[in-house]
């Protein structure tokens, strides 16, 4: 899975490299989650907390049982 971000008023999505790589607060950005090949949007534009919550759910079910 690939996590991407962009400024709320921006238009270009970039791969997310970590909180220390962005300027300002994560609240100033929109996030989305894509499949590994970047062809399918798993979580559309949302806040960091909502995207990470869904990311953890996907990881849990992927490694379950």
C-alpha positions as CSV (number, residue, x, y, z in Angstrom):
1,X,0.0,0.0,0.0
2,X,1.1,3.5,-0.7
3,X,0.2,6.5,1.4
4,X,0.1,9.9,-0.4
5,X,-0.5,13.4,0.7
6,X,-1.1,16.9,-0.7
7,X,-1.7,20.4,0.7
8,X,-5.5,21.0,1.2
9,X,-5.3,23.8,-1.4
10,X,-2.8,21.9,-3.6
11,X,-3.4,19.7,-6.6
12,X,-0.4,17.3,-6.8
13,X,-0.3,14.1,-4.8
14,X,3.1,13.0,-3.4
15,X,4.3,9.8,-1.7
16,X,4.3,10.2,2.1
17,X,7.8,9.8,3.6
18,X,6.9,10.5,7.3
19,X,5.7,13.4,9.5
20,X,9.2,14.9,9.8
21,X,9.4,15.3,6.0
22,X,6.3,17.7,5.7
23,X,6.2,21.3,6.8
24,X,3.5,22.3,9.3
25,X,0.9,20.0,10.8
26,X,-0.7,16.9,9.3
27,X,-4.0,18.8,9.7
28,X,-2.9,21.0,6.8
29,X,-2.8,18.1,4.4
30,X,-5.1,15.6,2.8
31,X,-4.1,11.9,2.6
32,X,-5.1,8.9,0.6
33,X,-4.2,5.3,0.5
34,X,-3.5,3.4,-2.8
35,X,-2.8,-0.2,-3.7
36,X,0.8,-1.2,-4.2
37,X,0.6,-0.7,-8.0
38,X,-1.1,2.7,-7.5
39,X,-4.0,1.8,-9.7
40,X,-6.7,1.4,-7.1
41,X,-7.7,4.0,-4.4
42,X,-8.2,2.1,-1.1
43,X,-9.1,5.2,0.9
44,X,-10.1,8.5,-0.8
45,X,-9.0,11.9,0.3
46,X,-9.4,12.2,4.1
47,X,-7.6,13.1,7.3
48,X,-4.4,11.4,8.4
49,X,-6.2,9.7,11.4
50,X,-8.9,8.2,9.2
51,X,-6.5,6.9,6.6
52,X,-4.2,5.4,9.1
53,X,-7.2,3.7,10.9
54,X,-8.2,2.0,7.7
55,X,-4.6,1.1,6.9
56,X,-4.4,-0.7,10.3
57,X,-7.7,-2.5,9.6
58,X,-6.4,-3.7,6.2
59,X,-3.1,-4.9,7.7
60,X,-4.9,-6.7,10.5
61,X,-7.1,-8.7,8.1
62,X,-4.2,-9.4,5.7
63,X,-2.2,-11.1,8.4
64,X,-5.1,-12.7,10.3
65,X,-5.3,-16.5,10.7
